Amino acid sequence: MANTLTLISHALCPYVQRAAIALAEKGIAFERIDIDLANKPAWFLQVSPLGKTPVLLVDGEAIFESAVICEYLDDTTLPRLHPENALQRAQHRAWMEFGSATLNTIAALYSAQDKAALSQKTLELRAKFAQLEAQLGAGPYFAGERFSLVDAVFGPVFRYFDVLDHYTEQAFFDGLPKVQAWRAALALRPSVVEAVAPHYADLLTHFLRNRSGALAARMQGTHASPAIAQPVCTI
Ligand SMILES: N[C@@H](CCC(=O)N[C@@H](CS)C(=O)NCC(=O)O)C(=O)O
């Protein structure tokens, strides 16, 4: 791709990560600009009609919405991350949407105000992972040997659990061997690893600990908070 690409980002945003992963998988060079979502710059609001990250600037022209950005990248640059077959491609788009729903449940979990709500959201997340277990084949990725945009969506989903696993009573992935193997494969994929900064886990820990609610209360009762500057992610 000969265009100049800029990804307007936030350090913790899982939707940014899926775009960054797609860019890396295609070997496309891009500049990344992290913004403060708690104090959105005027220039950002001009290119982001919904006031959300990510935005991809293509020679200065803005594309917003992460799924649309991924589709644009897949339309314009090889290797294709979507299947060639139209029915399978539609199914992959549907599972990407399932990934967004899973992210919403994760946000509801870390926003739960009491233990009962936290347990309820934990059960809802487990149910989603059980649905995924039924979809997965031999792996290592969602659709087998080839990495796809569904993988780009779920790499950031599973990354939350590198932190959440330490602070929740129930194991999210027990009895789900295919999801466990998928999570492990995605955690090793260079594009997934490099979609966040090396201190991402510290940033996420700090973000979660400083919210109100049942999870934050549990975290505050355990380890010390790392002393780092903290951006705000509002999902
Ligand atoms: N549907 C959007 C969701 C993006 C999103 O929720 N981004 C969050 C950060 S992870 C955001 O910008 N929140 C700021 C706000 O809602 O004010 C996408 O897929 O791009």
The ligand as an SDF file (V2000), in Angstrom:
LIG
                    3D

 20 19  0  0  0  0  0  0  0  0999 V2000
  -17.6040    0.2270   17.6400 N   0  0  0  0  0  0  0  0  0  0  0  0
  -16.3610    0.9330   17.8380 C   0  0  0  0  0  0  0  0  0  0  0  0
  -16.0140    0.8990   19.3250 C   0  0  0  0  0  0  0  0  0  0  0  0
  -14.7630    1.7160   19.6270 C   0  0  0  0  0  0  0  0  0  0  0  0
  -14.6950    2.0960   21.1150 C   0  0  0  0  0  0  0  0  0  0  0  0
  -15.6010    1.8130   21.9160 O   0  0  0  0  0  0  0  0  0  0  0  0
  -13.5970    2.7870   21.4690 N   0  0  0  0  0  0  0  0  0  0  0  0
  -13.4690    3.2730   22.8420 C   0  0  0  0  0  0  0  0  0  0  0  0
  -12.0750    3.0180   23.4020 C   0  0  0  0  0  0  0  0  0  0  0  0
  -11.7000    1.2950   23.4840 S   0  0  0  0  0  0  0  0  0  0  0  0
  -13.6320    4.7720   22.8380 C   0  0  0  0  0  0  0  0  0  0  0  0
  -13.0950    5.4440   21.9910 O   0  0  0  0  0  0  0  0  0  0  0  0
  -14.3600    5.3110   23.8110 N   0  0  0  0  0  0  0  0  0  0  0  0
  -14.4860    6.7310   23.9740 C   0  0  0  0  0  0  0  0  0  0  0  0
  -15.8910    7.1720   24.1210 C   0  0  0  0  0  0  0  0  0  0  0  0
  -16.8080    6.3470   23.9560 O   0  0  0  0  0  0  0  0  0  0  0  0
  -16.0880    8.3530   24.4480 O   0  0  0  0  0  0  0  0  0  0  0  0
  -15.2550    0.2930   16.9880 C   0  0  0  0  0  0  0  0  0  0  0  0
  -15.3500   -0.9120   16.7290 O   0  0  0  0  0  0  0  0  0  0  0  0
  -14.3410    1.0000   16.5610 O   0  0  0  0  0  0  0  0  0  0  0  0
  1  2  1  0
  2  3  1  0
  2 18  1  0
  3  4  1  0
  4  5  1  0
  5  6  2  0
  5  7  1  0
  7  8  1  0
  8  9  1  0
  8 11  1  0
  9 10  1  0
 11 12  2  0
 11 13  1  0
 13 14  1  0
 14 15  1  0
 15 16  2  0
 15 17  1  0
 18 19  2  0
 18 20  1  0
M  END
$$$$
